Amino acid sequence: MGDTLLGTDLYRLDDLLTDEQKLMRRAVARLVDEEFLPTVQKHFRAGTFPTELAPRLGEMGLLGMNLHGYGCPGTDNVSYGLAMQELERGDSGLRSFCSVQGSLAMYPIWAFGSEEQKSRFLPGMAAGRIIGCFGLTEPDHGSDPAGMKTRARRDGDHYVLNGTKLWITNGTIADVAVVWAKTDEGGASSIRGYLVEKGMPGFEAREIHGKVSLRASLTAELSFHDVRVPAANVLPNVEGLKGPLMCLNQARYGIAWGATGAHRAVFEAARDYAVSRIQFGKPIASFQLVQAKLAEMYGELVKAQLVNWRLGQLKDLDQANFLHISFAKRNNVRVALEAARVAREILGANGITDDYPVIRHMTNLESVYTYEGTDDVHTLILGKELTGISAFV
């Protein structure tokens, strides 16, 4: 493109990164460019995920990045965010794999598990030898997890699990599922986390077909029919919705950074196309309307980068709260989705083919807009803080 064209780091955030953070980001970018992007079109078309990358991701320290001990990398949160940004520049499915593994499967074991559970699962999960998934969403309960119907009944030294979970990333390849279910122990319904292992009788994972979004990602329905889960597989240190919501908060942090990676990918694709596409005897980048679209996409990208940088700082200072993360997830995903739609428009008919990355990112972001808290839910979280009035009850 040439040195005269403006890059995507307008406010020179790179100057604020440590040498280690820059080295890590370059390594992840190289992985995406050399080992993932050459195959993503094949996986997008086939509806598959390159599971052979799992040990490679573990080797690079990308699984459970910001967790400490038990074989986990223990990196800072800005490094984690930068890695998620690069992974989603490749595809939301790649970042989702790492987010689910680290934030939704490893994190609850790390935060709420017993020493035996941590020692048994976390080293293999950090290495990519053990794959995890997170079972919270149900067919009739997405934004309202408290209404879940999955139940766990105590029977001696086991719990008997019955129910269904839906839209579960990594579900069909998971060796262990962190499943949240209600129990009536003590006379009052409570939500607990259960480590359901592959091969337990009555546990089945079925792949969801027909998706037009997140196609390079494996999504499953999990069903439990009288699955006997040993009491030793219950997460002992959390009860109620606090557990799954804390996991979701971890995942939303990575999503805020990841969406900005997709935003950058569609912006760069649109800009490169506009500069090279000739119509009426000149590049379409010379037309005012196209320049206006590019400027708007770019402006929102720069603002999202600044939000992520400050959020990462706050998280490393242990000062980030759910509101900071909710704001970032809501803002960064919605501007990335809008950028993808505008990029598709700039590419014209070429924008609907998967020879270009735009339509793939656009359809992926439609899912990211919804999962880990819908845009509406995050809007109402902000609304409650602004007014002191909850719209949820």
N, C-alpha and C positions, 0 to 999 in steps of 0.2 A: 504493500500500500504506500510505502514511502514515509520518510521521516516528517514530512510536513503535515500529515494527517493527525488529528488529535486522538490520543489513546483513550482508555476508559478510566484512568486514574487521575482525574482532573485535580484533586486536592492532595496529590502526592502522599497517599496513605502508605505507599511502599516505604517511604522514608521513615515511617514509624515502626516498621517491622524489624524484628531481630534477624540476624543472619540465619539462625536456626529456622525461624518461621519462613523465611524466603526459600531456604533450601528444601524444606518440607513441601512447600507449595509447588516448587519447580518439579519435584519428584512426582507428586500426584498429577500435575499437568502432563508430564511425560507419559505416565501410565495411561491417562485418558487418551492422549493423542496417538500413542503407539500401540496400545494393547486393547483398547475398548472401541474407540471410534471406527477403526477399520471393520469391526464386526457388528456394530449396533444396528445397521440397516437390516442385516440378516435376522437378528433377533427380534427386531421390531416387526418385521413381516411375519415371522414364524410364531410370535408370541412366546418367546423363550428368554431365558436369562443365562449368561455365561457363568454357570456355577463353578467352573474350573478356576475362576478368578479369586474365589474365597480364600484359599491359602496365600495367594499373592497379596491380597488386601491385608491379611493378618501379618504377613512378613514385613509389610511396610508400616505396620503400626496404626492401621486405619480402623480397627475394630475395637470399640470401647476406648477410643483415643484418650478421652479426658478422665478416665477412671484410673485409680492408683492401686498398686498391689495386685497379687494373684495373677501375675503375668501380663497385666494390662499396661499400656504404654505410659499413662500418666502425664500426657502433654497438657499445655495450657489451653484455655478455651478459645483464644483467638486462633491458635494453630488448628484446633478442631474445626472452627468455622471456615477457615480458609480451605481446608481439605474438602469439606462438604460443598463449598462453592465450586471448586474444580470438578468434583465428581458429578455435580448436577449440570455443569457446563457440558459434560458428556451426555448424561441422560438422567431424568428423575428416578428411573428404575435403579440405576447404579447407586445414587445417593440414598435411596430408600432402603436398599439392602443393608448398607452400612448403618443408617439411622436406626433401623429396626434391631439389627444385631446389637449395637452399642447402647442406644438410649432406651429401648423398649424391652429387650431381653436380658442383656448383661446388667444394665443399671438396677433393675429391681432385685436381682440376685445379690449384687454388690451392696445395695443400700439396705435391703430388708432380709437378706438371707442369713442362714446359719453359717458358722465357719465351715462346717462339712459341705454345705451346698456351694459356698464360694470356692473352696479348694477343689471340689469335684468338677464344677462346670466352667468357671471363668478362664483358667489357663487355656483350655481347649477352644473356648469361644473366641478368645483374643487371637489365637493362632489361625482361626478359620477352619478348624477341624470339627468343631461342634457348631451347628447352625441353630439359631433360636428364632422364635416368633412370639407375638404378643396377642393374646386373645381377649379382647374387651368388647368390640362392636358385635352386635347381634342383628339378625334379620329385621327385628322390630324395634331395636334400640341402638341408635347411633349417637346423636347429640345428647341423649338422656340415658347415660349408662346406669344410673341408679335404678332404672326400670328393668334391668337384666333379668332373664328367666333361667339362666344356667344355675343349677343348684348342686351343692356338695353336701352329702349326708354322712355323718360319722358312723362308721361301722367297725368297732374294735380299733385296731391300729391302722386302719385305712379310711379314706373318704371315698364315697361312691358319687361319681360326677355324671350329671346328665344335662344336656343342652346343646346349643349350636352357636358358633361364632362365625361371622361373615366378613369378607373383605380383608383377609389376613395375609399380609405380605410375608413371603418366605414360607408359608404354611406347608406346602407340599414337600419341601426339602428340609424342614426343621427336624432336628434331633430332639429338641425340647421346646415345649410351648409354655409360656407363662400365661396361665388362664385365670381370669378373675371370675369368681362365682359366689353366689350367696349361700350362706349356711345359717341354720336355725339354732346353732349351739348357744346355750345360755338363755334360750327363750326369746331372743330378739334377732331378727335378720341382720347379718353382717356380711361384708364383702371381704374375702380373703384371696390370696394369690396361691396357685397350685402349679407345681412343675410337672407337667404331663409329658412323659417321654414317649418317643416314637416306639411303636411296637406294643404298647400297653393294650390289652384286649378291650375292644369297644371304642377305641380312638381311631378316627378316620379323617384324612385330609383329602378333599377333592378340589381339583383346580377349577377356577372359574374361567370359562371360555367366552368368546364374543366381545371382549373388551376392545374399545377403540382408543383407549387411553392407558398409559403405563403398560404398553404391550411388551416392552423389554423388561418385564418384571413378573414374578410368579405370585398370583393372588389366589387364595383358597377359601373354601368353607370348611370349618372344623366341626365335626360332630362327635358327641360323647354319649355313649349308651352304656350305662352302668360301668363306667371306667373306674377301676379300683386304684386309687392313688395313695401310696404310703403316706402316713402322717409325717414322715421325715421329709417329704417333698412339699410340705406347706411352708410358705414364707413366714417365719415366726415373728418378725419384727414390724408388722404393719397390719392394720385392720381398717376397713371402711374404704371410701372412695379416695382418701388421701394418697394411697399407694399408686393406683393407676394414674391419678391426676399429676402426681410428681413425675412419673415416667413421661407422660405426655408433654410436660413442661420442658423436659430435657430434649425430647424429639423436636419440639417446636423451635427451639433455639437453632438446631442444625438446619431446619427447613428455612428459616429466615435467611441464612447465608446461602443455602442451596438455591433458592429461588433467584437470588441475585446472579448466580452462575448461569442459570437458564436465560435470564434477562440479558446478560452480556453476550451469550451465544446468538440470540436472535437479533440483537442490535448489530453485532459485527456482520452477521450474514446479510442483513438488510442494507447496511452501509456499503459493503463490498459489492453487492448486487447493483445498488443504485449508481455507484461510480462506474461500473463496467457495462451496464445495460444501456444501449443506444436506441433512442426513439426520437423521431423528428430531427435526426441528424446530430444529436448530442446526448450525453449521458442524462438519464432521468434525475440524477443527483443535482443537475443544474436548475431544476424546476422548483419554484418557491414552495409548493405544497409538499413535495418530497422532503425538502430541507426542513420544513416546519415539523414534519412527522419525526424525522431523525433527531431533531433538537429536543423534542418532547420526550422521546424514548431515552435519550442520553441524560437529560436532566433528572428523570426519575431514577435512572440507574445510579447516578452519582449520589443522590440523596439516600438511596437504599444502602449504598456502601458506607456512608457516614453513620447511618443508624446501626449497621452491623458492627462497625468498629467500636462505637461507644458501648454497645451492648456487650461486646466481648470483653472490653475493659471492666465493665461493671461485674460481669460474671466472674472474671478472674479475681476481682476484689471481694467476691462473695456478697455483692450488693445488688445484684440483679434480682428483681422479683417477677411474679407471674405477669404483672401488667406490662413491664418492659418487654417481655418476650411475646406476649399477646399482640402488642402494638406492632412489633417488628414482623411477626408472622403475617398479620393481616395486611400491613402496608406493602411489604416486599413481594408477597405473592400476587396481590391484586395488580400492582404496577407491572410485574413481570408478565402476567397474563395479558394485560392490555398491550404491552410492548410486542408480545408474540402475535397478537391479532393484527396490529399495525404492520409488523414485519411481513406477515402473510400478504397483506394488501400491497405492500411495496413490491413484493416478488410477483404479483399478479398470478397468472395460471401456474407458474413454476412454484408458487408458494404452497400448492396443495399436493405436491409430490414429495416422496421421502428421499429424493435425490438431494434435497436441501434439508437442513435440520429444523426449519421453522415449524412446519406442521406437526412434527413429532413433539417438539417442546410445547407447542400450543395445546395439543390434546393432553399431554402429561400434566400441564399446569391446571387444566380443568379439574383434575383429580386432587392436585395439591391444594387448590382453592377450597376443596371440601374436606379433605382428611386432616386429622390432628386438630379438630375444631374448625367448623365451617366459618366462612367469612362472616356470616350473620352472628354466630356465637361470639367471635372475637369483637365484633362491633358492639354487642350488648355487654360484654365484659368492660369495654371502655365506657359505655353509656352508664353503667352502674357506678363507676368511679367518678364520672363527671357530675352525676346528679344525686348520688347517694340512694338511688331507687333501683331495685332489681327488677328487670323485666322477665326474669325466668320463673317467678312464682306469683 
